[in-house]
Amino acid sequence: MASQPRRTDDLQQASFLVLLVIVSLLMAGIVYPFAQPVLWAVLAAIMFQPLYRAMLRRLKGRRNPAALLSLLTIFFVIMVPAAWIGSLVVEQALVLVDSLQKQPPDLAALFDQVYTSLPRIAREAVDRSGWANVAMVQARIQNLVAESAGLIATQAVSIGSGALSFVLSFGVALYVMFFLLRDGERIGRTVLCAVPVERSIADRLAERFLGIVRATIKGTGVVALVQGAIGWVALMITGVPSALLFGVLMAIFALIPVIGAGGVWLPVGLWLLATGATWQGIFMLVTGFFVISSADNVLRPILVGRDTGIPDWIILITTLGGISLVGFSGIVLGPLVAGLFLASWSILREQREADEEAQRENIHVDASGHAPDPAPAG
């Protein structure tokens, strides 16, 4: 009969765990519509925690005013300029597509110009490859431009119709960010204590997570912004229209490994050379090769101090997979998940190595003559 209370306790514990899983899934489903603003609020709170601490010291420990002042600083210094730049980029994109639609580029004349400047062997190779049929290529590009104009117009209408949803999500992000700035450390300690994982492992995972967030945002996001700003200045110097639009595209491409900012400045430089803008094309290519590309090697060690340990090919796959899964937020979410995945397996390997080392030490102690007493027979 003594086993009956034990079975009852086990059943109650299992029932509680099932209830906990159900409630957690329901909570996740309710919060899911605001998952992206909450994600960005969490990342922003982690990145701007030093700002909050500085405000807290200046305000002599008053947490609410320090969090509010930090939030206002973030809003007016970062969010307002970002919104203004975003509106300019959309405006330039609409103007560019409209101009291309009204006056499509004459690819045939451009091809003839480039084709006649090639040596005879190169012209024969182009003829054999079939790229000499420019009329078909130009027709397809014109159709693509027309479709792009319709797509951008449709997206603009959808953005306008979804303005209420955007304002609501933005307000939720600011509201959550305020409390995460104020109570982030306490919430983090509470979560670590509640996670059903050994405390030392939870602490190490939290430390790796913070390092990955810092490396992803500071070492990737800030570098991408710097590369985009340098490219924007170079594009303005060379007189490229919609320079801000291409500069923002350069910053976005810089977030994607392997492709990088060269996915924008290289075609622009070659296009300038092909259209006869010789010094502008050379200037764009030289700036891209020696200034924009080297910004990553110079700034990343200064901003991060150490590598994330994530191979570039994994960052590429997780970035593209994150974009396809959750949209633009996947640029950050993908590498974060990859970093936590690698960190978890690394910690598991370290734990196993530590256990094996402890077993070897025990065997060594036993072999040195301090073997444990044998168990009594029977």
N, C-alpha and C positions, 0 to 999 in steps of 0.2 A: 504493500500500500504506500510505501515511502516514495515509490517512483511516480505515483499519480500526481502529486503537486509539481514534480519536476516536469512532467509532460504538459501540465497546464501552463507552467511558466514559459516553456518553449513555444507552445501554441500562441500565447499572448504576445511573446516577443516577435514571432513570425507575422502575426496579424498586424502588429504595430509597424513592422518594416514594409509590409504590403501597403498599408495606409499611407506611410511616408512616401513611397514611390508614386502612388496615385495622386496625392496632393501636390507633389513636386512636378509631376507631368501636367496637371491642371494649371499650376502656377506658370510653368514654362509656356503653355498654350496661350494664357491670358497676356503674358508680357511680350510674346513673340512679335505682335505688330509694331512694337517700339524697340525691337532688339537692336537695330542699327543705331538710333540715337543714344540708347543706353551704352552700347559698345564704345561709341565715340566719346561719350561723357566719361567713361571709365578710363580710357586712354588719355584724355585731356587732363583728368584729375591726377593721374600718375605722373604725367610730364610736368605739370605746373605745381606739383607739391612743394618744390623749393620756393616758388613765388609765395605760396600760402604761408610757409614757415617764416619767410622774411617779413611778410605783413603781420604775422602773429607776434613776432618780436617787437616790431615797431608799435603795435597797439597793445603791448604789455599783456599778452595772453588772452585777449578778448576774441573768442573764436568766431562768433557770428559776424562782427564787423570785418574781421580779417578775411573770412571766406567771401563776403559780399564784395569787398574791395578787390580781391583777387579776381572774382568773376567779372566785375566791371572792367578791369584792366584787360582781361582776355577778350572780352566782347569788343571793346573799342580799338584795341591795338591789333587784333588778329581777325576777328569775325567780320567787322564792318569793312575793312579794306578788302578781305577776301570776297565778300558779296559784291563790292563795287567792281573788282577786277572780273568777277564772273559775269556781271551784266555787260561789261565792255567786250568780253570774249564772245558772248552770244551775239551781240550786235555786229562785231566784225565777221563772225561766221555767216550771218545772214547776208551781209553786204558782199562778202567774197563769193558765196554761192550765187547770189543774184547777178553779179557782174560776169561770172563764168557762164551763167545761163544766157545772158544777153549777148555776150561776145565770147564764144568758145575759143580756146586756143587753137591756132592753125598748126596742128601736129605735122601735116604734110610738108609745109614750108620749113618747119624746124627740122624734120627728118632729112629733108633734102640738104639743108645747110650742114648738118652733122655728117651726113652720108658722103657728101662731096669732099669733106675735109679728111676722111679716113684714107689710109693707104689702100692700094689695090687688093692686097691679100685680105684685109679686113672687110672690104666691100664684097668680095666673093663669099666670105664666110657669112655675112649678113644675108646675101641672096640665097645661099643654101639653107639657112635656118628658117626662111619664110617670114622674117620680120619686116621685109620690104613692103608688105601689104599694109600700108598705113591707113588706108581709107577705112578698113574694117575696125582697126583699133580706135581710130578717132570717133567713129560712130558709137562704139561701145562706151567710150569715155563720156561722150555727150549725153548718152542715155543715163549713165551713172550720175552725172552732175544733175540732170533733171530729177532723177529719183531722190538724190540727196537733198535737193531743195524742198521737195515735198515732205521728206522725212523730218528735216529740221523744222519746217513749219508745223508739222503735226506734233512734234515734241514740244515746241513752244506753246501750242494750244493746251497740251496736256499739262505742262508745267503751270500754266495760268489757271486751269481748272482744278489742279491739285494744290493750289496755294494754301488753302485752309489746312490740308493735311501736313504740308511742309511747315507751316507756322506752328501747328500743334506739336509736331515732332521736335522742332527747334526749341520750343518752350519746355518740353519734357527733358531734353538734353541739358538745357541750362539749369533747370530745377534739380535734376539728379546730380549735376556737376557741383552745385553748391554744397549739397550734403556730403558728396564724396570728398571734396576738398576739406570740409570741416571734420568729418568723421572717418575718413578713409583708412587711417591707420588702425583705429579701433575696430572698424568693420573687418579689416583684413585679419587682425588677431582673432576675432570671434570666428571667422570662417575657418581659419587654420585649426582652431581648437575643436570645431564641430566636424571637420572632415574625418571620415573613418579610415585614416591612414596614420602610420607612425609619425609622431610629431617631427622627428628629425628629417624624415623624407618630405613632409609637407613644407617645412621651412626651406629646404633646398629647392623644392619646386617653385615656391614663391620667389626665392631669390633669382632663380633662372628666368622666371616669367618677367620680373621687373627688368632684368638685363636684356631680355629679348625685346621688350617694349621700347626701352631706351635705344637699342641698336636699330630697331626697325624704323622708329620715327625720327630720331636724331641722325642716325647714320645713313638712312635712306631718304626719308622725307625732306630733311633740311638740305641734303646734298642735291636732291632733285630740284628743289626750289632755286638753289644757287645756280645750277646748270641752266635751268630755264631762264633765270634772270640774265645770265651772261649771253645766252642765245638770243634773247629779246633785244638786248643792246646791240649785238652784232647784226641782227636782222634790220634794226632801224638804221644803222650806219650804212648798210648796203642798199637801203631803200626798198626792201621787200614790203609789199602791201600786207595788211593784217599781221603786222609783226608780233603784236601781243598774243594773237590767237596761236601762231606757230610757236611762240615762246612757252605758252601754257602746254601745248602739245608736246614740246620738248621735255618739259618737267614731268609730264605723265609717262612718256616713253622711258625717261630715266629711271622710273620705278620698276621697270621690267628688266630683269637681268638678260644678258646676252644681247638684246636689241639696244637698249640704252637710248640716250639722247641722239646718238648717231642715226637713229631711224628717222629723224627730222632734218638735222643740219646737213647730213650727207646728200640726200636728194635735192635739198634746196641749193646747196653749193654746185652740184652738177647741173641743175637746171639753169642757174645763172651763167655758168660757163657755156652751156649749149645755146643760150639765147644771146650770146655775144657780150654779156656783162662780165668781162674777163677779170678785172681787178676785184669786183665784188665777189665773184665766185671763188677766186683764190683766197681772198680775205676770209670768206665764210669757212672754207675748208681748213685753212691754217688755224683759225680760231677754234674750230671744232676739234681738230686733232691735238693741238698743243695746250688749249686752255680749258675747254669744256670737258674733254675726256680726262684730263689730269686733275680736275676738281675733286673727283671721287677719291683718288689716291692721296690727295693732300688733306682733305677735310675729314674723311671718315676716321682716321686715327685720332685726330684732335677732338672730334665730337664724342666718339664712343670709347676710345682708349683700348679696345680689344675687339676681336672678331666675334661674331655670334656663333661661329662653328657650324653654320648651315651651308652646305655646298650650294653653289650657284644653280646647278641643275634642279635641285629640290625647290629652291626659291622660285625658279621660273615656273615649274609645274604647279606648285601650290598657289602662286600668284594668279596664273591663268585660270586654274580651277576655282579659286575663290571669286574671281571676277564673273565667271560663268554661273556660279552658284548664288551669290548675293549681290552682284553688281560691283560698283566702284569700291565699296567697303572691303571687298575681297583682296584689294591691293595690300591692305594691312592685315586683314584677318588670316589670309592664306599663310604668309610667313610666320605669324604668331602661332598658328596651329602646328606648323611644321617644327618650329622651335620647341614647343611644349612636347611634341611627340618624340623628338630626338632627346630632349632633356630627360623625359620619363624613362626611356630605354637606357640612357646613360647612367641614370641613378640606379636602375635595377642591376646593371652590370657592375657598378661600383659596390652595391650591396652584396652581390654574390661573391665578388673578389674578396671583400672584407670577411665574409663568412668562411670562405675557403682558407684565408690566411689565419683566421682564428682556429679552424680545425687543425691546420698544420702545426700551429703553436701548441695546441693541446696534445697532439701526437708526439711532438718533440719533448714536452714535459713528461709525458708518460714513459717515453723511452729512456729518459734520464734517471729513472728509478723511483719516481713519485707516482706510480700507477695507483689508481683507486682501489680500494679494498674489494675483493671479489664478492659477489652477491651470495648470500647464504643459500645452501641447497634446500630444495624442498619447500 
